[in-house]
């Protein structure tokens, strides 16, 4: 009965963080070399494990996709100093490798997905403002894929530092208060 009560099955979209005993993991250092480090927890995903009662604690970390609405709340000047507002959507998740899960566990363990998404939203919005400042309005409107790719690339490092990864980023809408986007459309027609 004790064995059955402490044998825990873990679905593939959940990482179980079992803390209480030391375990060794291979991680990459600042130079990119693999080193072995010792942590006070172990990571179990997509399998099963036995938890020693009274000596180990179990926490769950959801690895599912989170949708993040990205909006510039105020107009952001483009490279031509034309203020633009952008709406987009990003799908993010906690990375599947042990390093990403360990990083996310240190920062987001026992957080709910909407709270994690709110932190990611701030990072993505900041990077989106930076990319808007580097592009012209014509590039923003005509090359949405380039804008989304540049934003994802700029945010990837910041997200990886939190154990998160960007699955995709889609730009939905561009607006400006001066009517430049509408004027460009009228000119093309």
N, C-alpha and C positions, 0 to 999 in steps of 0.2 A: 504493500500500500504506500509506503514512504517513497519507493522508487517511482511508482506511477504518478504520485502527486507532484514530484519534483522533476519529471521528465517533460520538457517543454518543446512543443513543435513550433517552428518559425516559418511563416509563409514567405515567398520570395520578395514581397514588397515591404518587408519589415526587417530592420536590423535589431537584434537583441544585444543590449550592452549588459554583460554580466560582470559586475564589479565585486571585488573582495579578495581576489587572489592575483598574483602577478603572472603576466604572460608576455612572451617575446613576439615582436612583429618586425618585419623588414620595412623600413621607411627610407625615403630619400632625404639626404641632408641638403644644405644650401648649395653645395656644388653639384648636386644631382647624383651623387654616389649612393648606392644602397648600403645602409647600415642597419644593424639589429638594435632595437631599443626595447626596453622593458616598460610595460604599462601595468597599471593596477586593475585592468579590466580585460575582458575578451569580447570579441565581436562574433556573433553568430547570425548568419542570414541564409534563408532558404534551406533549412535543415532542422535539426533537433539537438538538444543538449540536456544534460543532467545538471541541475542546480543543487549545490550542497546547502541544505537548510541552515539558517542562522549564520552562515559564513559568507554567503554570496547574496547580492542584491540584483534584481532584474529590472531593467528599464527598456522601453521600446522606442525606436526611432523610425518613423514612417518614411519610406523611400519613394513614395508615390509622387506623381507630378503635381505641381502647384501652378495655378494660373495667376499671373500678376498683371494688373492693368497699369500701364505706364502712361502718364499724362504730364505734360508740362503745365503746371498750374498758372504760370505767368508766361507771357511771350518772351521768347529767347531770340536774341539777334543772330542772324546768319552771318556768313562771311561778308555779305554786302550790306550789313547793318539793317536788314529788314527783319522785323520781329515776327517770329513764327511760333505757332502752337502745334504740338504733335501729339496724337493719340496712338498708342500701340498696345500690344499684348505680348507677353513673354510666358513661355512654359519653362519652369525650372524644376530641378529636383536635387536631392542630396546625391552626391556622387556614389557610384557602386563599389569603388575600390576601398580597401581598408583605411588608407590615409585620409580620404575624404570623409568616410564615416566617422573615424576617430576625431577629425577636426570638427565636424558638425556636432558630434556628441559632446565635445568640450564646450561648445557655444550654445547649442539649441536643445540639449536633452530636456525632455518634459515640456518643451514648448509646443503649442498647437500650430498647425500648418498656416493659418491666417497670420499669426504673429511672425513666423519665419518669412512669409511672403511680404509682409510690411517692411521688414528690414531689407529684403532683396529689392523691393520697389524703390526705396530711397537710393540704393546703389545704382540701379539701372537708370533712374531718372537723371542722376548726376552725370553719368556717362553719356546719356542721350543729349543733354544740354551741351556737353563738350563737343560732340560730333556735329551738332547743328551749327555751332560757331565756326567750324572748319569748312562747311559746304555752302554752296550758293543755293538760292531758292529753287532754281531750275534743276539742279542736281538732286535736291531733296525730293522734289515732286516726280521727276522722271526716272530716277534711279533709287526706288524704294529699297530694292534688294541690297544695293551697295550701302545705303544708310543703315539698314538693319544689320548687315554683316559687320560694318565698322563699329556699331554700337555694341554688338555681341563680343567682338574682339577686344574692345576697350574695357568691357566689364568682366571679361573672363578671368583675369588675374584676381580682381577684387572678390569675385564670387568664389574662386578656388580657395582663397584664404579663409572663407567661411565654410568650406566643404560642399559648396553648391556648384551646380553646372547648369548652363543654359541649354535647353533642348532646342528651342527655336524662338525667334522674335519676329513679330509681324507688325508692320506699320499700317494703321487703319486709315488715318486722316491727317491732313495738313490744313491749318487755318492761319490767316493773318488778318490783323485789324485794318490794314491799309488796302486790302482787296487786290494785292499783287497776284495771288494765285488765280483769282477769277479773271484778271486782266490777261494773264498768260494764256488761259484757256480760250478767252474770246479772241485773242490775237491768232492762236492756232486755227480756230474755226474760220 
